């Protein structure tokens, strides 16, 4: 697998200073966690689930979640399990190229049961998404995952979702997150990334963010995200990749605020129609939220529609300026400050080092844009295939 491989080779040569490097499901989890990119959720009850997965792979999707939890009704669980098993077995039988596949379960017992029913097709599953993760219930999920991995011989990774009321309410949040950190540390080799369930977080207050605001404008939820990054996303070797919360809109209704995309970058690339398409599909809000995700220490994003993927991935490409800064910072021994290669900022070797290391890991899987290539060009190329 390699990001942007669905784009014509000649166009990729123009777009990238350093091309994305290939990866596969057996790579170091630190690499895979960043490579997830836009993780597309799909209900397990989809009648054409196998075709949906293959189509997503052709469009550049690198990670998908087959959901047996909130995406389906309570009375659809048995049907969803049967459908997921049948569709994944069909994919395995025809040797289909698929993204990194995860199953979101609602009960720990489903982990071993589903893998047993999948048989040889279990090899398509990279891991499981663990919902409503708490110190009390999370250990049962992780033990079930460990048991299944030993029994099948597969490397199975976990993505716990922080979304329960204990994580949201101020009086229980700090203790709960520190208890989760201690639990995850015991299973570190199995933890791929920590996901944020912003929809459930909002539900704790009876809230839902509108499409012209970001999750960071919803202050009770923004506070939770801040604390999750504080405890679980540290750059001191104890933290994990924390992924961006779901963007749940894919078509525009009546707008209250002006579009959030500046017109001039699109005019410079003669891409005004692209800007209008993004606004019409409410993707200007998604683009702003991804920028804020990155600024607040989040990597990748949960999405529910294929049209979201190109924007998340285009924004994940490291700019030429960022790459030059990171290379300069990591090339200095002993600390000190220096003007950036672009002569527009100060780089400090010690405090900026962790940022530079993380950025170069993202550059490994998403590439570095060629000098002068903008997000608009990347988005247009990624979304036009």
Secondary structure, 3 states (H helix, E strand, C coil): CCCCCCCCHHHHHHHEEECCCCCCCCCCHHHHHHHCCEEEEEECCCCCHHHHHHHHHHCCCCEEEEECCCCCCHHHHHHHHHHHHHHHHHHHHCCCCCCEEEEEECCCHHHHHHHHHHHHHHHHEEEEEECCCCHHHHHHHHHHHHHHHHHHCCCCEEEEEECCHHHHCHHHHHHHHHHHHHHHHHCHHHECCEEECHHHHHHCCCCCCCCCCCHHHCHHHHHHHHHHHHHHCCCCCCCCCECEEEECCCCCCCCCCCCCCCCHHHHHCCCHHHHHHHHHCCHHHHHHHHHHHHHCCCCCEEECCHHHHHHHHHHHCECHHHHHHHHHHHCCCCCCEEECCCCCCEEECCCCHHHHHHHHHHHHHHCEECCCCCHHHHHHHHHCC
